[in-house]
Amino acid sequence: MKILKITVFLILFSNLSFSAIYPQFGIESTGGSNKLFLLTPWLGLRYPVSQNSSFLIKYYNHNISFNYLIEETEKKRNANISNFSLVYYFQNPNTELYSALSFLTGTDSYKAFALDCGFSKPLLRWLKTEIGFYLLKESSILWYPDEDIRDIFLYLLKGTLKVKLKKNIDFNSNFYFSINSEDVNAYSASIGFIYSPKEPFYLFLFYSRYSESAQYKFSGNYISMGLNFYY
């Protein structure tokens, strides 16, 4: 019902503009260690402001479940988080960059603000690199359901190598390093494929390995997949 309401809002918003607005939508999922499962349908609108740049409004509905231990007893945690994002995207033959500002709200008074920025440049005709950072200020009991609300700041650096195997198939390798205000360090690496049988359809499948130094760990192996439509 919530995502239906957001859909209606985005459609009404698009009708207020006299310029072309392009819809985007998709569904993505991740599963792995500690029986973590994340299912995220999303919707968006792209508003071109020039030949090379656009603003995007996006809504993500994150449905999360995972197991955690308390007093040697395993419990299951379920949560739902709404993510509203405003994105600026710029592209020309030699450069791509984006900046996204997000507000998140959800289960048990979850609140967060995030800033996600990245810069991409081709090295060769078939090879592209991307670097960026992600900042998150979170107030929640999401990861520690039986404790008091925590205010956590997360700082993350990321890098990507994109290899074009064929016209419609890309191979990506991603690397992440993060640290938060509770001195938890985390590392992650992933590899996978993005396949577009025909625009605007994009399928992806990734394997990732995640390691962290927290007392309660999500360290382990994960599989991510999804189907997205980009106009």
N, C-alpha and C positions, 0 to 999 in steps of 0.2 A: 504493500500500500504506500509506503514512504517513497519508494523509487518511482511509483506511478505519479504521485503528486509532484515530484521533481520534474518528471517528464512533461507534465502539463505546464508547469512553470516555464521550462525552457522553450517549449513551443510558443507560448504566449509572448515570451521575451523576444523571440526571433521575429514575431509578427510586428513588433514595434519598430523594427529597423527598415529603412528603405534600401539598404545595401544587401548584397548576398551574404547569407549566413549558412554555414555548412555543419550538419550534424555529425557527431562522433559518438560511438558507443561500443561496448564490449563486455566480456566476462572473463575473469582471470581467477586462477586458483593456485594455492601452494600447500603442500603437505610434507610432513617429515617427522623429525625427532619429537619426543614427548607427545606423540599423537597430535601435534599441531596441525590444524587445517584452517586455511584462510580462503574464503570465497568472496569475490568482489565483483559485482556488476557495477558498471559505471556509464554515465551519460555526459555529453558535452556539446558545446557549440563553438565553432571557430568563426571569428569575425575578422576578415582581412582589413588591415588599415593601410597597406601599401602592397606593391608587387612582391615584396620580400618579407613582409612581417604581418603577424596576426596576433590578436588577443583571443584567448580561449577561456570559457567558463566551464568548469567540470564538477561533477558530483560523483563521489565514490561511496558505495555502501559496503563497508568491511564487516564480514561475519566471521568471527574468530572463535575457535575452540582449541583447548590444549589441556593436558594433564599436569598437575603439580603436586608436590609432596608437602604435607603438613603433619608433624609429629608421626612420621613414618607411615602415614596413610595417604594413599593416592586419591586425589579428587579431580573432577573435571570442571573446567572453567569455560563458560560461554559468554560472549560479549558481542555487541554490535556498535560500530562506530561510523558516524556520518562525516565525510570529508568534503569540504567545499573549497575549490581551488580557483584562483585567477592566475592565468599564465600568459606571459609575453614570449613570443617565438619569432626569431629572425633567421632567415636562410638566404644565402647566395651561393654561387658555385664554389667559393673558397672557404666559407665560414657558416657555422650554425651555432646559435646560442639561444638559451631559454632561461627564464626566471619565473618561478612559481611560488606564490604565497598562499598558504592553506590554513583553514580553521577546521579543527576536528572536535566533535562532541559525541558523547555516547553513554554506554552503560555505567552505572554507579557514578554519575556526575563527572565522567571523563571529559577533560578539556585539554586542548593542545593547540599550539601555533607552530607552523613550519615554514622554512624558506629553503627552496631547492633551486640551485643554479648550475648550469653546465655550459661548456664551450667545446665545440667539435671542429676538427679541421682535417681535410684529406691529406694523407702523406703520399699516396700513390692513387692511381685510378681505381684500384680494387681494395685499398686499405685506408681506413679512417680511424682516427683516435679521438677520444672524448675524455675530458677531465671535468670535475665539478665538486661541489660540496653541498651538504645538507645539514640544516640546523633545526633542532626540535626543542621546544619548551613544553613539557608535559606535566599535568597535575592529575594524578589518578591513583587507583589501587588495582589497575588492570592486571599487572604482573605479580602483585602481592595481595591477593584478595582478602587475606585475614590480618592485614596490618593497616596502620593509619595511612591517610593520603600522603603521597610523596610528590614533591616538586623536583623534576629531573630535567637537566639540560643535556642534550645529546649533540655531539659534534662529529661529523662524518666526512671523510674524503673518499672520492671514488674515481675510478678510471676504467675506460673501456677501449678495446680494440675491435673494430668491425671489419670483417673480411667478406667481400662480395664473391661468393663461389660461382653463382650464375646470375642472370638478370633478375630472377625472382627468389633467390635463396641467399641469405646472409648467415655467416657464422660469427657469433659474438663471444668474447671473453671479458668478464667483468671482475673488478677487484675493489674491495671496500676495506677501510680501516676507520674505526670509530672509538671514541672515548666519551663517557658521560660524567656528570657531576658527582657520581658515587664511585669514581675511579674504576669503573668497569671497562676494560679494553675488549674490543671484538674485531675479528678478522673474517672476511668472507671472500670466496672466489666462486665464480660460476662460468659455465660454458653452455652454449645452446645455439639453436637455429631459429631464424625467423623466415617464414615461407609465405609468399603472397601468390596464390594461384591466379588471382586476378584482382586488380585494384577495384574497390578499396578494402578487400579482405586480407587480413594478416593473421597467420597462425604462429604461435611460438611454443617452444619446448626447451626448458633449461634444467640443468642439474647444478646444484650449489652445495658447497661445504662451508659450514659456519662454525666458528670457535669463539668462545668468550671466557672471561675470567670471573664471572659472577658466581656466587655461592650456589644459586639455583640456575642451572645451565640449560640453554637451548642448543648447545653444541651438537652438531650432527649433520646428517645429509638431508637434502630437500629436493623435491621435484616441483617445478612450476610450469603451468601451461595456460593457454588462453586463446581466445578468438576476439580480434578487435577490428573495427570498421573505422577507417580514417578518410574523411572527405576533405 
